Amino acid sequence: MHKLPIKISLDDSFFQPEELCGHYVTQQSKEHWAVILDLMVEFDRVCKEHDITYFLDGGTLLGAVRHQGFIPWDDDADLIMFRADFEKLCAIAPTAFKEPYFWQTNETDPGSLRRHGQLRNSLTTCILQSEARNGKAQYRFNQGIFLDVFILDEVPDDAEELSHFRKELQQQLRLLFNLKDWYRIYHGEPWIEKIQQIAYEKFEATVSRYNGTNQQKVVNISLIPEASEKRFIPKEIYNDCTTYCFEGFYFPAPKEYDLLLTGMYGDWHKFVKGTCLHGGIILDCHHPYTEYLAEPANPAEEESILAFFEKENRRLQGLRKLKRIYKRCAIAFAVISVILAMLLIFG
């Protein structure tokens, strides 16, 4: 077995393939877990050094509580923190994390356009199926094995206001998704970098709008605008925390984890064997993602994007024309209505 690019020491038995809860875990999966676990330990070290608070979340919290480690069919790790801590982390991360660790946000790696942070190992490869083409990475940003770091934001207590808030976020997300593809093709062009920066900053300003306004609940709304209200968590739950064992290491999480896990999974005590969230990934624990980068976009792709812009422009021009016609018709109808009313009154 080749040496992995990690700092933690793990016993050889950790890497042995085995059946866990009816699921066969391969050696490659164990190596993937080892790289993720190393990212978790490094992340914990930096947060402790800089007095930054975070918590286990999602399947990682479930794994810690139910399995004392990874869920056998899981392929990632989830952490979460309040936005104030996230912003504090972003300020120190570029210097706090050294190679091969890389703190990835849209600021440190333009074009990635994640709505959260990821700590990556740059000497490995983990390319999502949605970001790959013909076995290669479509995008130029860092695609090493990663640790997800999500953000807790306050959400409005008022139901009508919440509905409007969700719709606003979803509209902005559609733009971000389009910009991600445009950035792939026009990588390095100042105009696309400026556009995606403005769009991303607007999204962050929107999603954090209610922080500090004394709303009762928080949720990872930046990732899941349509999240069920069962996943909305009272803020005070995160005030009382302890540490839980995860593959022999200890990480923080709320003591009232049952409320969190029930909101996410329902009856979380019941084993429901699922597929991994990032199915179909291109995974390599021994070689950097740079070896999997595709060639730059070809002219045909550029033409398709230009055609999209032209089509959108024609559509908008048509809408403006219809709006002008509608306005004129409305004025004419109003004038005719006044004339008819006068005829009826004075006729």
GUVEX-327906 format. One record per residue (C-alpha): x, y, z; residue number from 1. Coordinates in pm, whole numbers, padded with zeros to 5 digits. Last residue first. Example, Ala and Ser with C-alpha at 12.3 -4.5 7.8 and 13.67 -1.06 7.14 Angstrom:
! GUVEX-327906
PT        u        v        w   num
PT    01367   -00106    00714     2
PT    01230   -00450    00780     1
***
This chain:
! GUVEX-327906
PT        u        v        w   num
PT   -07497    06198   -02339   347
PT   -07353    06371   -02039   346
PT   -07306    06078   -01803   345
PT   -07304    05792   -02055   344
PT   -07093    05988   -02300   343
PT   -06850    06086   -02022   342
PT   -06814    05720   -01916   341
PT   -06751    05616   -02276   340
PT   -06479    05881   -02313   339
PT   -06315    05780   -01982   338
PT   -06315    05411   -02083   337
PT   -06168    05496   -02424   336
PT   -05885    05688   -02258   335
PT   -05817    05402   -02015   334
PT   -05816    05145   -02297   333
PT   -05573    05359   -02496   332
PT   -05342    05388   -02195   331
PT   -05356    05012   -02134   330
PT   -05293    04942   -02500   329
PT   -04988    05169   -02497   328
PT   -04853    04996   -02186   327
PT   -04914    04651   -02332   326
PT   -04732    04747   -02653   325
PT   -04435    04879   -02452   324
PT   -04427    04564   -02238   323
PT   -04444    04344   -02548   322
PT   -04142    04528   -02691   321
PT   -03953    04492   -02363   320
PT   -04033    04120   -02358   319
PT   -03909    04082   -02716   318
PT   -03587    04264   -02632   317
PT   -03542    04034   -02331   316
PT   -03590    03725   -02546   315
PT   -03351    03858   -02810   314
PT   -03087    03920   -02541   313
PT   -03142    03576   -02391   312
PT   -03094    03418   -02735   311
PT   -02778    03622   -02794   310
PT   -02639    03524   -02453   309
PT   -02715    03157   -02517   308
PT   -02557    03175   -02863   307
PT   -02244    03319   -02703   306
PT   -02241    03025   -02463   305
PT   -02282    02778   -02749   304
PT   -02009    02953   -02947   303
PT   -01768    02917   -02657   302
PT   -01850    02546   -02640   301
PT   -01777    02507   -03012   300
PT   -01450    02698   -02972   299
PT   -01309    02437   -02730   298
PT   -01293    02466   -02352   297
PT   -00948    02417   -02199   296
PT   -00812    02060   -02185   295
PT   -00935    01847   -01898   294
PT   -00767    01839   -01557   293
PT   -00705    01492   -01419   292
PT   -00335    01517   -01336   291
PT   -00407    01845   -01157   290
PT   -00629    01647   -00915   289
PT   -00317    01525   -00738   288
PT   -00226    01153   -00717   287
PT   -00235    00905   -00428   286
PT   -00592    00913   -00294   285
PT   -00750    00902   -00639   284
PT   -01127    00928   -00671   283
PT   -01332    01024   -00978   282
PT   -01676    01044   -00821   281
PT   -01969    00834   -00944   280
PT   -02181    00870   -00633   279
PT   -02137    01186   -00426   278
PT   -02409    01123   -00169   277
PT   -02313    00760   -00113   276
PT   -02596    00517   -00170   275
PT   -02817    00436    00122   274
PT   -02849    00161    00379   273
PT   -03119    00265    00621   272
PT   -03024    00159    00972   271
PT   -03296    00269    01212   270
PT   -03174    00485    01501   269
PT   -03213    00792    01278   268
PT   -03590    00773    01289   267
PT   -03650    01097    01096   266
PT   -03330    01165    00904   265
PT   -03257    01539    00907   264
PT   -03498    01673    01168   263
PT   -03448    01361    01378   262
PT   -03071    01406    01360   261
PT   -03079    01765    01487   260
PT   -03331    01699    01763   259
PT   -03137    01389    01876   258
PT   -02809    01583    01886   257
PT   -02910    01757    02206   256
PT   -02553    01742    02342   255
PT   -02440    01959    02052   254
PT   -02125    01851    01864   253
PT   -01749    01875    01911   252
PT   -01483    01635    01774   251
PT   -01280    01353    01929   250
PT   -01048    01112    01744   249
PT   -01058    00731    01754   248
PT   -01263    00687    01437   247
PT   -01507    00956    01555   246
PT   -01551    00988    01930   245
PT   -01786    01262    02043   244
PT   -01713    01592    02216   243
PT   -01955    01806    02417   242
PT   -02188    02095    02344   241
PT   -02442    02322    02512   240
PT   -02481    02657    02335   239
PT   -02555    02496    01997   238
PT   -02908    02407    02106   237
PT   -02967    02776    02182   236
PT   -03007    02860    01815   235
PT   -03330    02661    01778   234
PT   -03286    02439    01471   233
PT   -03468    02457    01138   232
PT   -03432    02112    00982   231
PT   -03798    02025    01038   230
PT   -03868    02347    00846   229
PT   -03781    02151    00534   228
PT   -03488    02293    00337   227
PT   -03586    02471    00012   226
PT   -03298    02718    00036   225
PT   -03058    02423    00080   224
PT   -02691    02526    00063   223
PT   -02726    02886    00181   222
PT   -03008    02786    00418   221
PT   -02787    02578    00647   220
PT   -03031    02642    00928   219
PT   -03091    02873    01224   218
PT   -03392    02943    01444   217
PT   -03538    03205    01677   216
PT   -03473    03529    01489   215
PT   -03301    03792    01701   214
PT   -03194    04021    01412   213
PT   -02822    03940    01441   212
PT   -02819    03732    01125   211
PT   -03129    03804    00916   210
PT   -02956    03927    00600   209
PT   -02692    03652    00591   208
PT   -02838    03479    00283   207
PT   -02888    03809    00100   206
PT   -02539    03950    00156   205
PT   -02387    03615    00060   204
PT   -02592    03606   -00262   203
PT   -02493    03962   -00352   202
PT   -02127    03878   -00294   201
PT   -02156    03575   -00524   200
PT   -02324    03774   -00802   199
PT   -02065    04054   -00781   198
PT   -01775    03804   -00786   197
PT   -01934    03612   -01075   196
PT   -01961    03928   -01282   195
PT   -01608    04047   -01204   194
PT   -01450    03712   -01288   193
PT   -01652    03699   -01610   192
PT   -01526    04046   -01714   191
PT   -01164    03982   -01619   190
PT   -01128    03675   -01847   189
PT   -00914    03413   -01672   188
PT   -01160    03128   -01716   187
PT   -01404    03207   -01999   186
PT   -01517    02848   -02053   185
PT   -01528    02733   -01691   184
PT   -01652    03075   -01580   183
PT   -01953    03040   -01808   182
PT   -02031    02704   -01652   181
PT   -02015    02840   -01296   180
PT   -02203    03152   -01400   179
PT   -02507    02945   -01490   178
PT   -02518    02785   -01143   177
PT   -02468    03125   -00979   176
PT   -02761    03272   -01174   175
PT   -02990    02991   -01065   174
PT   -02872    03043   -00709   173
PT   -02985    03407   -00715   172
PT   -03338    03306   -00807   171
PT   -03338    03036   -00538   170
PT   -03226    03284   -00273   169
PT   -03507    03529   -00357   168
PT   -03763    03252   -00354   167
PT   -03650    03132   -00010   166
PT   -03665    03485    00136   165
PT   -04018    03541    00000   164
PT   -04135    03221    00170   163
PT   -03957    03317    00492   162
PT   -04127    03660    00495   161
PT   -04464    03493    00459   160
PT   -04387    03247    00740   159
PT   -04254    03508    00987   158
PT   -03968    03362    01195   157
PT   -03708    03477    00943   156
PT   -03398    03258    00903   155
PT   -03071    03287    01097   154
PT   -02765    03149    00925   153
PT   -02557    02839    00998   152
PT   -02275    02773    00753   151
PT   -02134    02450    00609   150
PT   -01778    02319    00617   149
PT   -01739    02025    00378   148
PT   -01414    01825    00395   147
PT   -01247    01753    00064   146
PT   -01042    01520   -00152   145
PT   -00864    01738   -00408   144
PT   -01057    01928   -00670   143
PT   -00890    02271   -00669   142
PT   -01040    02495   -00938   141
PT   -00985    02441   -01312   140
PT   -01326    02301   -01402   139
PT   -01428    02021   -01640   138
PT   -01230    01758   -01448   137
PT   -01155    01450   -01659   136
PT   -01303    01102   -01694   135
PT   -01495    01189   -02010   134
PT   -01649    01494   -01844   133
PT   -01644    01574   -01476   132
PT   -01809    01837   -01257   131
PT   -02145    01662   -01212   130
PT   -01965    01336   -01138   129
PT   -01771    01501   -00857   128
PT   -01393    01506   -00883   127
PT   -01201    01382   -00578   126
PT   -00826    01380   -00640   125
PT   -00532    01391   -00398   124
PT   -00220    01603   -00345   123
PT   -00426    01920   -00298   122
PT   -00595    01794    00020   121
PT   -00905    02010    00049   120
PT   -01083    02207    00319   119
PT   -01418    02316    00181   118
PT   -01617    02629    00257   117
PT   -01981    02708    00185   116
PT   -02193    02845   -00100   115
PT   -01958    02684   -00352   114
PT   -01881    02907   -00649   113
PT   -01564    02721   -00754   112
PT   -01502    02996   -01008   111
PT   -01257    03191   -00798   110
PT   -01043    02979   -00560   109
PT   -00952    03177   -00247   108
PT   -01251    03412   -00273   107
PT   -01496    03150   -00400   106
PT   -01406    02941   -00099   105
PT   -01144    02671   -00065   104
PT   -00903    02628    00225   103
PT   -00611    02421    00092   102
PT   -00418    02157    00283   101
PT   -00115    02008    00104   100
PT    00034    02248    00189    99
PT   -00023    02480    00483    98
PT   -00349    02591    00647    97
PT   -00319    02885    00888    96
PT   -00202    03134    00624    95
PT   -00499    03119    00386    94
PT   -00730    03022    00677    93
PT   -00699    03335    00895    92
PT   -00970    03560    00751    91
PT   -01186    03272    00624    90
PT   -01196    03129    00975    89
PT   -01326    03454    01122    88
PT   -01589    03467    00847    87
PT   -01696    03111    00932    86
PT   -01705    03192    01301    85
PT   -01944    03482    01238    84
PT   -02139    03263    00994    83
PT   -02217    03005    01261    82
PT   -02047    02671    01213    81
PT   -02096    02336    01038    80
PT   -01897    02019    00970    79
PT   -01974    01746    00718    78
PT   -01759    01451    00618    77
PT   -01759    01256    00290    76
PT   -01799    00913    00132    75
PT   -02065    00738    00339    74
PT   -02160    00371    00288    73
PT   -02011    00244    00614    72
PT   -02128    00544    00820    71
PT   -01793    00682    00932    70
PT   -01698    00684    01298    69
PT   -01836    00612    01644    68
PT   -02108    00416    01459    67
PT   -02435    00566    01593    66
PT   -02334    00896    01752    65
PT   -02023    00971    01545    64
PT   -02178    00844    01223    63
PT   -02493    01052    01276    62
PT   -02277    01360    01336    61
PT   -02080    01280    01020    60
PT   -02401    01216    00827    59
PT   -02524    01567    00893    58
PT   -02314    01789    01119    57
PT   -02016    01787    01357    56
PT   -01977    02128    01517    55
PT   -01763    02442    01489    54
PT   -01626    02713    01717    53
PT   -01317    02920    01636    52
PT   -01072    03003    01913    51
PT   -00776    03050    01674    50
PT   -00559    02756    01784    49
PT   -00865    02538    01844    48
PT   -00998    02607    01495    47
PT   -00660    02530    01336    46
PT   -00624    02197    01516    45
PT   -00983    02092    01443    44
PT   -00932    02156    01072    43
PT   -00615    01947    01075    42
PT   -00795    01661    01251    41
PT   -01088    01678    01011    40
PT   -00858    01686    00706    39
PT   -00676    01377    00838    38
PT   -01012    01203    00877    37
PT   -01094    01288    00515    36
PT   -00762    01140    00396    35
PT   -00815    00826    00607    34
PT   -01175    00787    00486    33
PT   -01055    00789    00125    32
PT   -00796    00526    00213    31
PT   -01072    00315    00371    30
PT   -01286    00360    00060    29
PT   -00994    00244   -00156    28
PT   -00948   -00059    00071    27
PT   -01311   -00154    00010    26
PT   -01600   -00131    00256    25
PT   -01857   -00408    00204    24
PT   -02194   -00308    00346    23
PT   -02403   -00536    00570    22
PT   -02351   -00319    00876    21
PT   -01975   -00322    00816    20
PT   -01808   -00576    00588    19
PT   -01432   -00539    00571    18
PT   -01141   -00418    00362    17
PT   -00830   -00357    00574    16
PT   -00716    00005    00588    15
PT   -00775    00060    00961    14
PT   -00582   -00261    01036    13
PT   -00263   -00089    00921    12
PT   -00290    00140    01224    11
PT   -00339    00507    01151    10
PT   -00095    00793    01196     9
PT   -00210    01145    01114     8
PT   -00013    01367    00877     7
PT   -00158    01272    00537     6
PT   -00029    01234    00180     5
PT   -00096    00857    00171     4
PT    00187    00605    00158     3
PT    00144    00337   -00106     2
PT    00000    00000    00000     1
***
